[in-house]
Amino acid sequence: MNWVSNGRVSCGHRLAVLLTLCCLLGGCSGKPTSDSKAASDSAPVVNAAPVATAPAPPANGEPSSPAPTINGDRAMQYVKDVVGFGARPVGSANHKKLEDYITSHLKGDAVEIDSFDADTPAGKMPVRNIIAKYPGTKDGIIVVAGHYDTNYPLRDTKYVGANDGGSSTAILLELANQLRGKKRDGYSVWLVFTDGEEAVKDWTDKDSLYGTKHLAERWQKDGTNKKIKAFLLADMIGDADLNIDRDQNSTPWLEDMVYQAASKLGYQSHFFARTIAIDDDHKPFVALGVPCADLIDFDYGYGNVFHHTPQDTVDKLSAKSLQVSGDVILETVWMLDAR
């Protein structure tokens, strides 16, 4: 994922924001660069581009039954299992081990593998989106997604991506535990373990989001996108100091619903203290008019110091944060059912 400026939240970048505002008021012009997902010297984009949004939904009803709650300790164990494989960039042996780990936990579920070769700066790379489908009684689909690969340029370091890749993988595995076993009294839910989210070389529009670009295009062609009522993305949601950002590139009414779900559960203090624009796996779907909400705590460590570094380790995460994130996702799904 990437803040639109590709920048960290640091003192230097706060200064850059002020300088940018001064330039705008003074009439000078320029545009930010896009050189890396993890860091850049460019200033944030002050005026975000308009977001494609669906019409506002009708007034919400109350869910017919309470949403389940996840097991935060079990989700944390999943994170530990995932980081135990080490760095997991696409095409690596560790990546294949994690694929097998995920599919073994989904054994008995309806699972589809969306496999293709992506054109990258490093040549052809194998990308595999893993989709677990849980049927519902209502006509429509709610997608909950999160990536399982890790940053490719850091493949030779001790980087294990506990939060960035590990937390999203773990939360989807735990959501599967809550969804399997019986037909839902609501929309079908598809859990999508997205692949190739990270850049192979440097984060750009072309070198990133390989899995969801392919999937969004495919689902646009076969009509699946028209059936998607909401696309909920989880990314970097395990930070012990959890502060989920409000994303300007997401669909406003769906972000509002996420906040309503958080407030209903008493978790509103962990949500939306800051509003920024994020480039993430939801963007290809937003561009095609699918309602999307990105749940992401981009300020991972003070000034985002842990993001894409070997310091992104399990000790920086908490079972409570995973619990909060997972429960809010499930509550949002149940609220969408009641629309």
VOZARO-834576 format. One record per atom (N, C-alpha, C, O): residue in three letters; x, y, z. Coordinates in steps of 0.02 Angstrom, whole numbers, plus 50000, padded with zeros to 5 digits. Example, Ala and Ser with C-alpha at 12.3 -4.5 7.8 and 13.67 -1.06 7.14 Angstrom:
BEGIN
ALA506604971650390/ALA506154977550390/ALA506604983550390/ALA507124983450423/SER506424988850354/SER506844994750357/SER506455000250394/SER506705005750402/
END
This chain:
BEGIN
MET500424994150000/MET500005000050000/MET500435006150000/MET501035005750014/ASN500155011949985/ASN500555017949979/ASN500125024049991/ASN499595024749962/TRP500365028450034/TRP500065035050038/TRP500165038349971/TRP500695037349940/VAL499695042249948/VAL499735045049880/VAL500395048549868/VAL500655048549812/SER500675051649920/SER501315054949913/SER501895050049915/SER502465051949901/ASN501745043649932/ASN502265038649943/ASN502715040750001/ASN503295038850002/GLY502465044550048/GLY502875047250101/GLY502705044550169/GLY502145042250181/ARG503195044750213/ARG503075043050282/ARG502795049050318/ARG502865054750296/VAL502475047850375/VAL502215053250416/VAL502775055050464/VAL502825052050518/SER503185059850446/SER503765061750487/SER503805069250491/SER503435072850457/CYS504255071650534/CYS504315078950542/CYS504485082150475/CYS504215087350457/GLY504955078950438/GLY505145081750374/GLY504565082250327/GLY504515087050289/HIS504125077350328/HIS503565077450281/HIS503015082050305/HIS502635084750265/ARG502975083050371/ARG502505088250394/ARG502725095050368/ARG502315099150347/LEU503385096150370/LEU503645102350341/LEU503505102650267/LEU503325107950241/ALA503575096950233/ALA503425096850161/ALA502705098650147/ALA502565102050098/VAL502255096350191/VAL501545097950182/VAL501445105450187/VAL501095108450146/LEU501775108650238/LEU501705115950247/LEU501975119650187/LEU501685124450163/LEU502555117250162/LEU502845120550104/LEU502405119950043/LEU502335124550003/THR502095114050036/THR501635112949980/THR501045117749983/THR500845120649933/LEU500765118450044/LEU500195122950052/LEU500405130150036/LEU500025133850005/CYS501015131950058/CYS501255138750043/CYS501315139749968/CYS501145145049941/CYS501575134649934/CYS501635135049861/CYS500965135949827/CYS500895139849781/LEU500475132249852/LEU499815132649822/LEU499525139649831/LEU499235142449785/LEU499615142349892/LEU499345149049906/LEU499735154349866/LEU499455159449846/GLY500375152949854/GLY500795157749819/GLY500765157049744/GLY501035161249708/GLY500435151949719/GLY500335151349647/GLY500845147249611/GLY500815146649549/CYS501345144149647/CYS501825140049611/CYS501525133349595/CYS501005131549623/SER501835129549551/SER501555123249529/SER502075117749533/SER502665118949542/GLY501835111649526/GLY502275105849527/GLY501875099749544/GLY501285100349562/LYS502165093849539/LYS501815087749556/LYS502275083149595/LYS502885083249585/PRO501985079049639/PRO502405074649679/PRO502685069049636/PRO502405067149585/THR503255066449658/THR503545060749624/THR503275054349654/THR502935054549706/SER503405048749622/SER503165042249646/SER503725037249639/SER503765033549589/ASP504185036949690/ASP504765032849682/ASP504775026749727/ASP505155022049715/SER504375026649779/SER504395021049825/SER503775020849866/SER503485025949884/LYS503565014749881/LYS502995013849924/LYS503155015549996/LYS502715017850033/ALA503765014450017/ALA503945015250087/ALA504165022250104/ALA504025024650160/ALA504505025750059/ALA504775032250077/ALA504885036450015/ALA504995033949960/SER504855043050025/SER504965047749970/SER505085054550001/SER504895055750058/ASP505415058949964/ASP505505065849987/ASP504965070349960/ASP504985076449972/SER504475067649925/SER503945071749896/SER503425073549948/SER503365070149998/ALA503055078849935/ALA502525081149980/ALA501875077749962/ALA501775075749905/PRO501415077050011/PRO500765073949997/PRO500365077849946/PRO500425083949941/VAL499965074449908/VAL499495077649862/VAL498955080949904/VAL498595077449940/VAL498885087449899/VAL498415090949942/VAL497705089949917/VAL497245088649957/ASN497605090549852/ASN496935089749824/ASN496885082849791/ASN497145081849736/ALA496555078249824/ALA496475071449797/ALA496015071549737/ALA495555075549733/ALA496145066949690/ALA495715066349631/ALA495025063849652/ALA494965060249701/PRO494495065749615/PRO493825063349632/PRO493805055749633/PRO494125052449592/VAL493435053049679/VAL493375045849688/VAL492725043449656/VAL492195046349668/ALA492765038149616/ALA492165035149588/ALA491765031849643/ALA492025027449678/THR491155033849653/THR490755031049708/THR490075028849682/THR489815031549633/ALA489795023949717/ALA489115021849701/ALA488625026549735/ALA488825030149782/PRO487995026749714/PRO487505030849748/PRO487455028749821/PRO487585023049839/ALA487265033549864/ALA487195032049935/ALA486675026549944/ALA486165026449910/PRO486795021949990/PRO486335016350001/PRO485715018650039/PRO485725024050069/PRO485185014750038/PRO484605016350078/PRO484765015950152/PRO485285013350172/ALA484325018550193/ALA484425018550265/ALA484535011350289/ALA484225006650264/ASN484985010750337/ASN485155004050361/ASN484645001550411/ASN484395005350453/GLY484494995150407/GLY484104991950458/GLY484564988750508/GLY485174989050501/GLU484284985750559/GLU484684982150608/GLU484784974950586/GLU484314971850561/PRO485394972250594/PRO485504965250577/PRO485024960750615/PRO484854962050673/SER484804955450582/SER484324950850614/SER484634946950671/SER484284944650716/SER485304946150670/SER485654942750723/SER486324946150733/SER486584949150685/PRO486614945850792/PRO487254949250803/PRO487814946050763/PRO487814939950751/ALA488294950050743/ALA488874947550707/ALA489314943550755/ALA489344945150814/PRO489644938350731/PRO490104934650774/PRO490714938950789/PRO490834944050757/THR491104936950838/THR491724940350854/THR492304935550842/THR492234929450850/ILE492874938250824/ILE493434934050807/ILE493844932350869/ILE493754935350922/ASN494274927550863/ASN494734925550916/ASN495404928950903/ASN495794926750861/GLY495534934350940/GLY496144938250928/GLY496774934350941/GLY497274935150906/ASP496764930050992/ASP497354926051008/ASP497514921150951/ASP498094920050934/ARG496994918250923/ARG497094913550868/ARG497354917250806/ARG497784914750770/ALA497084923250794/ALA497324927250738/ALA498064929050748/ALA498454928950700/MET498254930550810/MET498954932050823/MET499404925950810/MET499964926650786/GLN499154920150827/GLN499544914050813/GLN499634913150738/GLN500164910950715/TYR499114914750699/TYR499184914450627/TYR499734919150603/TYR500134917350559/VAL499764925250632/VAL500294929850613/VAL500984926650626/VAL501434926950584/LYS501054923650685/LYS501694920550702/LYS501864914950653/LYS502444914150633/ASP501364911050634/ASP501484905750585/ASP501714908650519/ASP502184906150488/VAL501374913950497/VAL501524916950432/VAL502234919850431/VAL502604918550384/VAL502414923650482/VAL503084926750482/VAL503624921450491/VAL504204922650475/GLY503434915550516/GLY503904910150522/GLY504184907850455/GLY504714904650453/PHE503844909450401/PHE504094907650335/PHE504624912550310/PHE504964911250261/GLY504694918250345/GLY505174923350324/GLY504874927850271/GLY504264928350264/ALA505304931150233/ALA505074935550178/ALA504704931350127/ALA504894925750112/ARG504164934250098/ARG503724930450054/ARG503564934149989/ARG502974934749972/PRO504064936449953/PRO503934939949890/PRO503684934949837/PRO503824928949842/VAL503314937449788/VAL503054933049736/VAL503624929349702/VAL504154932149691/GLY503504923049687/GLY503994919049652/GLY504494915649696/GLY504904911749672/SER504484916949762/SER504974914049807/SER504724907449835/SER504124905949833/ALA505184903449862/ALA504994897149894/ALA504564898349955/ALA504104894549968/ASN504714903549993/ASN504324905050053/ASN503604907150035/ASN503134905650071/HIS503544910549979/HIS502884912449955/HIS502464906249940/HIS501874905949958/LYS502774901349908/LYS502414895049893/LYS502224891449958/LYS501684888549962/LYS502664891550007/LYS502504888350071/LYS501894891750104/LYS501474888350133/LEU501854898350098/LEU501284901850127/LEU500644900350088/LEU500114899550118/GLU500694899950023/GLU500104897949983/GLU499824891350008/GLU499224890550019/ASP500274886550018/ASP500064879950041/ASP499764880250111/ASP499284876750127/TYR500054884450153/TYR499804885450221/TYR499084888150220/TYR498644885750255/ILE498974893250178/ILE498314896250173/ILE497804891150148/ILE497274890350178/THR497964887850093/THR497474883150064/THR497344877250110/THR496804874350109/SER497844875350151/SER497724869850198/SER497224871950251/SER496834867750275/HIS497214878250271/HIS496734880750320/HIS496034881650289/HIS495544882150325/LEU496014881950223/LEU495374882750189/LEU495114876150162/LEU494634875950123/LYS495424870650182/LYS495224864050158/LYS494494862750175/LYS494284863550233/GLY494104860650126/GLY493394859550135/GLY492964865450115/GLY492364864650104/ASP493274871350109/ASP492904877350086/ASP492914877550010/ASP493334874349978/ALA492464881449982/ALA492464882549909/ALA493024887449892/ALA492964893449906/VAL493564885049863/VAL494154889249851/VAL494294889449776/VAL494294884349741/GLU494434895449752/GLU494624896549682/GLU495314899749681/GLU495454904249721/ILE495744897549637/ILE496414900549629/ILE496424904449564/ILE496334901649509/ASP496524910949569/ASP496584915249511/ASP497334916049497/ASP497664920149528/SER497584912149449/SER498304911749437/SER498474914649369/SER498134913349320/PHE499014918549367/PHE499234921449303/PHE499964923649310/PHE500224923849366/ASP500274925149255/ASP500954927949254/ASP500914935349242/ASP500634937649192/ALA501214939149288/ALA501194946449282/ALA501834948949249/ALA502374946349261/ASP501764954049207/ASP502344957449178/ASP502614962549227/ASP502264967349245/THR503224961649250/THR503514965949301/THR504194968449277/THR504454965949227/PRO504484973349312/PRO505164975549293/PRO505694970049299/PRO506234970649270/ALA505534964649335/ALA505994958949341/ALA505804953249295/ALA506064947649301/GLY505354954649247/GLY505124949549201/GLY504464946449223/GLY504124949249266/LYS504284940849195/LYS503664937349212/LYS503704934649283/LYS504194931449302/MET503174935949323/MET503154933549391/MET502484929949402/MET501964932549380/PRO502484924149435/PRO501854920549449/PRO501464923849505/PRO501734924949559/VAL500844925349493/VAL500414928549543/VAL499794924149553/VAL499504921749504/ARG499604923149616/ARG499034918749631/ARG498594922049684/ARG498774922449743/ASN498004924249663/ASN497494926449710/ASN497114920349734/ASN496904916149694/ILE497014919849799/ILE496654914149829/ILE495974916649853/ILE495944921249894/ILE495434913749828/ILE494764916149841/ILE494354910649875/ILE494244905349846/ALA494144911949936/ALA493714907249973/ALA493004910149974/ALA492904915849993/LYS492514905949954/LYS491824908449944/LYS491344905149995/LYS491334899050002/TYR490954909450028/TYR490474907150078/TYR489774909650057/TYR489644915650060/PRO489344905150036/PRO488704907150005/PRO488224910250055/PRO488234908750115/GLY487794914550029/GLY487274917750068/GLY486594917050035/GLY486544914549979/THR486074919350070/THR485394918750044/THR485204924750000/THR484724924249961/LYS485564930250006/LYS485404936249967/LYS485814936449903/LYS486364933649899/ASP485544939749853/ASP485874940249788/ASP486384945849790/ASP486214951749787/GLY487004944049793/GLY487534949049796/GLY488134946249834/GLY488094941049866/ILE488694949949829/ILE489324947649858/ILE489634953249899/ILE489644959049877/ILE489894951549957/ILE490334956049995/ILE491034953049992/ILE491134947250012/VAL491504956849968/VAL492204954549964/VAL492594957450023/VAL492554963450037/VAL492954953150058/VAL493434955350108/VAL494124953050084/VAL494224947050073/ALA494584957650077/ALA495224956050045/ALA495814958450087/ALA495744962850130/GLY496394955450074/GLY497014957450105/GLY497584953750072/GLY497504948050051/HIS498174956850067/HIS498714953750030/HIS499144949350075/HIS499184950450135/TYR499454944250045/TYR499874939550083/TYR500604939650061/TYR501014936350092/ASP500784943350009/ASP501474943749988/ASP501844949150028/ASP501524953350060/THR502504948950026/THR502904954150059/THR503314957850006/THR503374955749949/ASN503594963450029/ASN503954967949985/ASN504544964449951/ASN504964961449984/TYR504564964749885/TYR505074961149846/TYR505784963849856/TYR506244959849862/PRO505894970349856/PRO506584972749864/PRO506914970749929/PRO507524970849935/LEU506514968749980/LEU506794966850044/LEU506864959350052/LEU506924956850108/ARG506854955649996/ARG506844948350000/ARG507484945550032/ARG507464939950058/ASP508034949250029/ASP508664946550054/ASP508834949050124/ASP509394948150148/THR508364952350158/THR508484954750225/THR508104950250274/THR507814945150255/LYS508114952250337/LYS507744948650388/LYS507014950950392/LYS506664949550441/TYR506794954550342/TYR506114957150340/TYR505604951450339/TYR505644947050297/VAL505134951650386/VAL504624946350390/VAL503914949050380/VAL503444945050377/GLY503824955550376/GLY503164958350361/GLY502614956050407/GLY502094953550384/ALA502704956850473/ALA502204954550521/ALA501544958350512/ALA501004955350511/ASN501594964950506/ASN500994969050497/ASN500804969650424/ASN500224968950405/ASP501314970850382/ASP501194972050311/ASP501224965550273/ASP501744963650244/GLY500664962150273/GLY500614955650240/GLY500414950250290/GLY499994946050275/GLY500714950350349/GLY500554945350399/GLY499884946350432/GLY499494941650439/SER499734952550452/SER499104953950488/SER498504952950443/SER497994950350465/SER498564954950380/SER497994954150334/SER497874946750318/SER497294944650312/THR498404942950310/THR498334935750299/THR497994932450358/THR497534928450350/ALA498214934250419/ALA497944931250480/ALA497214932950490/ALA496824928650509/ILE497034939150476/ILE496334941150489/ILE495864937550441/ILE495304935850460/LEU496084936450379/LEU495654932750332/LEU495574925450353/LEU495034922650347/LEU496114922450378/LEU496074915550401/LEU495584915050460/LEU495204910250464/GLU495594919950505/GLU495144919750562/GLU494424921350541/GLU493954918550569/LEU494334925750492/LEU493664927050466/LEU493374920750435/LEU492774919450441/ALA493804916850402/ALA493564910550373/ALA493294905950427/ALA492794902450417/ASN493614905950485/ASN493364901850541/ASN492664903750562/ASN492264899550583/GLN492494910150555/GLN491844912650577/GLN491304911850523/GLN490714912250538/LEU491514910750461/LEU491034910550405/LEU490864903550382/LEU490324902450353/ARG491304898850393/ARG491194892150365/ARG490684888350407/ARG490574889750465/GLY490384883250375/GLY489964878550411/GLY489224878950396/GLY488874873850401/LYS488974884750377/LYS488264885250360/LYS488154891150313/LYS488554895850311/LYS487604890850277/LYS487444896150229/LYS487244902450267/LYS486854902250315/ARG487524908150246/ARG487394914450279/ARG486694916950265/ARG486434916050210/ASP486384920150314/ASP485754923550305/ASP485904930750284/ASP485774935550322/GLY486174931450225/GLY486384937850200/GLY486744936850133/GLY486634931850099/TYR487164941750115/TYR487534941150053/TYR488074935850057/TYR488314934150112/SER488264933150000/SER488844928849998/SER489464932950017/SER489514938849999/VAL489934929850052/VAL490554933250070/VAL491134929450036/VAL491194923450043/TRP491544933250001/TRP492134930449969/TRP492754933350004/TRP492834939450005/LEU493174929050031/LEU493804931250060/LEU494344930650006/LEU494454925249979/VAL494674936149991/VAL495174936249937/VAL495864937649967/VAL495994943249989/PHE496294932549966/PHE496984933449985/PHE497344935949923/PHE497524931949879/THR497454942349918/THR497734945249857/THR498484944349855/THR498824944249907/ASP498744943849794/ASP499464942649784/ASP499744948249740/ASP499374951649704/GLY500394949249744/GLY500714954249702/GLY500504961349719/GLY500504965649675/GLU500324962649781/GLU500144969449801/GLU500764973849802/GLU500744979749782/GLU501314971049825/GLU501934974849833/GLU502284975949766/GLU502184972249718/ALA502694981249765/ALA503094982549706/ALA503644977349699/ALA503904974849749/VAL503824975749637/VAL504384971249624/VAL505034975249626/VAL505554972549645/LYS505004981449605/LYS505604985749606/LYS505464992049646/LYS505714992749702/ASP505094996749618/ASP504905002949651/ASP504165004149641/ASP503895002849587/TRP503835006649693/TRP503115007549690/TRP502935012949638/TRP503115018749645/THR502575010849587/THR502295015349537/THR501605012649518/THR501405007249541/ASP501245016349477/ASP500595013949454/ASP500655007349417/ASP500205003149419/LYS501215006249383/LYS501315000249344/LYS501634994549384/LYS501524988749371/ASP502024996449433/ASP502384991349473/ASP502064990949543/ASP502354993249592/SER501464988049546/SER501104987149609/SER500414984349594/SER500184984649537/LEU500094981649644/LEU499384979449641/LEU499254974549583/LEU498734974849551/TYR499734970149570/TYR499664965649513/TYR499054961149519/TYR498674960249470/GLY498944958349578/GLY498394953549586/GLY497714956749578/GLY497284954049543/THR497604962449611/THR496934965549608/THR496804968949541/THR496224969449520/LYS497314971349508/LYS497214973949440/LYS496934968549395/LYS496464969649357/HIS497244962749399/HIS497024957149357/HIS496334954949376/HIS495914953749333/LEU496204954349441/LEU495554951849464/LEU494994956849449/LEU494444954749429/ALA495124963249458/ALA494614968349443/ALA494424968249369/ALA493834968849352/GLU494924967549327/GLU494794967349254/GLU494414961049236/GLU493934961249196/ARG494614955449264/ARG494274949149250/ARG493544949349272/ARG493094947349235/TRP493434951849333/TRP492744952149360/TRP492324957449324/TRP491714956949322/GLN492654962449296/GLN492284967249256/GLN492024963949192/GLN491454965249171/LYS492434959749162/LYS492244956449100/LYS491694951249110/LYS491254950549068/ASP491724947549165/ASP491234942149175/ASP490624944249214/ASP490184940149228/GLY490584950649234/GLY489984953249267/GLY489994952649343/GLY489514954749375/THR490524949949372/THR490554949149445/THR490544955849481/THR490224956449533/ASN490884960849453/ASN490914967349488/ASN490224970249501/ASN490124973649551/LYS489754969049455/LYS489074971649464/LYS488724968549524/LYS488254971349551/LYS488954962649545/LYS488644959149600/LYS488944960949668/LYS488674959149720/ILE489514964549666/ILE489864966149729/ILE489524972049763/ILE489514977649736/LYS489254970949822/LYS488924976149861/LYS489434980449898/LYS489314986349910/ALA489994977449916/ALA490524981149951/ALA491174977149947/ALA491174971049947/PHE491724980849943/PHE492394977949942/PHE492764980850003/PHE492934986750003/LEU492874976650054/LEU493204978850115/LEU493924976350114/LEU494044970350110/LEU494394980850119/LEU495104979050116/LEU495424979850185/LEU495334985050217/ALA495784974850207/ALA496154975150270/ALA496904975050254/ALA497144970750218/ASP497264979950281/ASP497984980450267/ASP498314983950326/ASP498114989450345/MET498824980850355/MET499184983750411/MET498704985350469/MET498664991050491/ILE498344980250491/ILE497824981350541/ILE497984978050609/ILE497544977050650/GLY498634976350620/GLY498814973150682/GLY499234977350729/GLY499404975050784/ASP499404983450709/ASP499824987950749/ASP499554988450821/ASP498964989750831/ALA499984987350871/ALA499764987550941/ALA499464994450958/ALA499004994850998/ASP499724999650927/ASP499445006350935/ASP498995007650874/ASP499185011250828/LEU498405004650875/LEU497975004450816/LEU497615011150805/LEU497255013550848/ASN497725013950746/ASN497385020050725/ASN497225019450650/ASN497625021250608/ILE496625016850635/ILE496425015950566/ILE496275022750535/ILE495905026750562/ASP496575024050477/ASP496485030350442/ASP495845030350400/ASP495625025050377/ARG495545036150391/ARG494995036850343/ARG495315038350275/ARG495715042950268/ASP495135034250226/ASP495465034550161/ASP495055038650111/ASP494465037150099/GLN495365043750083/GLN495025047950034/GLN494905044449968/GLN494495046749928/ASN495255038949955/ASN495165035349893/ASN494625029849898/ASN494495026249850/SER494315029349957/SER493785024449967/SER493105027749956/SER493055033849947/THR492575023649956/THR491895025949945/THR491635029050010/THR491605025550061/PRO491435035350010/PRO491255038750073/PRO490715035250114/PRO490795034550174/TRP490165033050081/TRP489625030150122/TRP489845023650155/TRP489605021950209/LEU490305019850121/LEU490535013650150/LEU491025014950207/LEU491025011350257/GLU491445019950200/GLU491875022050255/GLU491445024150315/GLU491615022650372/ASP490905027750302/ASP490445029750356/ASP490165023650391/ASP490105023550452/MET489995018550353/MET489715012450383/MET490235008850426/MET490065006250479/VAL490855008850404/VAL491395005850444/VAL491445009550511/VAL491515006350563/TYR491405016150509/TYR491445019950571/TYR490835018650616/TYR490895018250677/GLN490245017950585/GLN489645016250623/GLN489735009450657/GLN489545008550715/ALA490025004650621/ALA490144998050650/ALA490634998550709/ALA490524995450761/ALA491165002450700/ALA491655003350754/ALA491335006650814/ALA491475004650871/SER490915011550802/SER490585015050857/SER490105010550894/SER490055010750956/LYS489755006450857/LYS489275001750887/LYS489624996950935/LYS489344994950986/LEU490244995150918/LEU490624990450958/LEU491044993851012/LEU491384990551051/GLY491035000551013/GLY491435004251061/GLY492165005151042/GLY492575006551085/TYR492315004250978/TYR493005004650955/TYR493145011050915/TYR493655011450881/GLN492705015950919/GLN492775021850877/GLN493425025650889/GLN493665029250845/SER493725024950949/SER494345028650963/SER494935026150921/SER495445029550915/HIS494855020250891/HIS495385017550848/HIS495285019350775/HIS495675017050733/PHE494785023350759/PHE494605024450689/PHE494565031850672/PHE494265035850709/PHE494875033650616/PHE494745039650578/PHE494955046150613/PHE494635051350603/ALA495465045950655/ALA495735052150683/ALA496085056250629/ALA496165062250636/ARG496295052950576/ARG496645056250521/ARG496345054050455/ARG496115048350448/THR496335058650406/THR496105057150339/THR496675058150290/THR496955063550285/ILE496845052850252/ILE497355053150201/ILE497115049150141/ILE496625045450145/ALA497465049750086/ALA497305045950025/ALA497805040350016/ALA498415041550016/ILE497555034250009/ILE497985028250007/ILE497925024749940/ILE497375023549915/ASP498495023049910/ASP498515018549852/ASP498575011449879/ASP499075009849912/ASP498095007349866/ASP498085000549894/ASP497684996049849/ASP497454998049796/ASP497594989849871/ASP497274984749829/ASP496554986349809/ASP496274983149765/HIS496234991149841/HIS495554992949823/HIS495524997449761/HIS495004997849729/LYS496075000849744/LYS496055005849692/LYS495815003249624/LYS495415006749592/PRO496024997349601/PRO495764994949536/PRO495004993949537/PRO494684994749485/PHE494724992349595/PHE493994991449599/PHE493634998149605/PHE493104999049577/VAL493925002849642/VAL493645009549647/VAL493575012549577/VAL493075015649560/ALA494095011549536/ALA494095014349468/ALA493535011649425/ALA493325014849377/LEU493285005749443/LEU492745002549405/LEU492065003449438/LEU491575000249418/GLY492035007749488/GLY491385009449519/GLY491155004749573/GLY490585005149594/VAL491595000249597/VAL491404995749652/VAL491474999449718/VAL491995002449730/PRO490964999249762/PRO491025002549827/PRO491584999349868/PRO491574993249879/CYS492055003249892/CYS492635000649927/CYS492785004449991/CYS492655010449995/ALA493065001050039/ALA493325004150100/ALA493975000850119/ALA494004994750124/ASP494505004850128/ASP495155002250147/ASP495255003350222/ASP495275009050245/LEU495314997850260/LEU495464998350331/LEU496214997650338/LEU496484992150329/ILE496565003050353/ILE497285003050356/ILE497535007950408/ILE497285013550413/ASP498025005750447/ASP498385010050494/ASP499065011350463/ASP499535007650474/PHE499105016750423/PHE499715017850385/PHE500285020550427/PHE500865019750409/ASP500125023750483/ASP500635026550526/ASP500885021250574/ASP500725021350633/TYR501265016550548/TYR501485010650585/TYR502135012150621/TYR502675012150590/GLY502085013550685/GLY502665016050722/GLY502705023550713/GLY502455026150663/TYR503005027150760/TYR503035034450754/TYR503385036450689/TYR503955034550677/GLY503035040150648/GLY503315042150584/GLY503345036450535/GLY503705036850485/ASN502955031150548/ASN502935025350503/ASN503605021850497/ASN503785019250444/VAL503985021750552/VAL504675019350549/VAL504735011750540/VAL505265009350521/PHE504195007950552/PHE504235000750546/PHE504034998150477/PHE504164992450460/HIS503725002450438/HIS503455000350374/HIS504014998650325/HIS504455002850313/HIS504004992650298/HIS504504990350250/HIS505214990550280/HIS505694992550247/THR505274988550343/THR505924987850375/THR505944981250412/THR505424978250424/PRO506544978850430/PRO506584972650470/PRO506274973350539/PRO506194968350574/GLN506084979350558/GLN505764980450623/GLN505014978950622/GLN504674979450673/ASP504744977050563/ASP504044975150558/ASP503984967950584/ASP503954963150545/THR503974967250650/THR503994960750683/THR503384959750728/THR503024964550743/VAL503274953650749/VAL502674951850787/VAL502604955750852/VAL502044957250873/ASP503164957550883/ASP503124961050947/ASP502824968050941/ASP502644971050992/LYS502754970650880/LYS502454977250870/LYS501694976750862/LYS501344981750858/LEU501434970550861/LEU500714969350850/LEU500384967150915/LEU500724965750964/SER499724967050915/SER499364964550974/SER498744960650952/SER498444962050901/ALA498574955550993/ALA497964951750980/ALA497354956250986/ALA496854955250950/LYS497384961251029/LYS496814965851037/LYS496684969850973/LYS496104970650954/SER497214972150941/SER497124975950879/SER496824971550824/SER496394973750786/LEU497054965350820/LEU496764960650772/LEU496024959450788/LEU495614959050743/GLN495874958950852/GLN495174958050874/GLN494744963950852/GLN494204963050824/VAL494984969950865/VAL494614976050847/VAL494494976250772/VAL493924977350750/SER495014975250733/SER494954975650660/SER494474970350633/SER494044971850592/GLY494564964150656/GLY494144958750632/GLY493414959550652/GLY492964958250611/ASP493294961650713/ASP492604962550736/ASP492254968150698/ASP491664967550682/VAL492614973550683/VAL492314979050646/VAL492164976850574/VAL491644978750547/ILE492594972850544/ILE492454970350477/ILE491824966050479/ILE491384966950437/LEU491774961450526/LEU491174957150530/LEU490544961250544/LEU490024959850515/GLU490594966150588/GLU490004970350603/GLU489794974150541/GLU489194974950528/THR490274976550501/THR490114980050439/THR489764975350390/THR489274977250358/VAL490004969150385/VAL489684964150341/VAL488964963050363/VAL488514962950321/TRP488854962250428/TRP488174961050452/TRP487724967150441/TRP487124966450428/MET488004973150446/MET487614979250432/MET487434979650358/MET486894981850339/LEU487904977650315/LEU487764977550243/LEU487214972550227/LEU486794973950184/ASP487214966850262/ASP486674961950253/ASP485984965050265/ASP485504963250232/ALA485954969550313/ALA485314972350335/ALA485094978350293/ALA484554981150306/ARG485484980350245/ARG485284986050203/ARG484634984650166/ARG484394988950129/
END
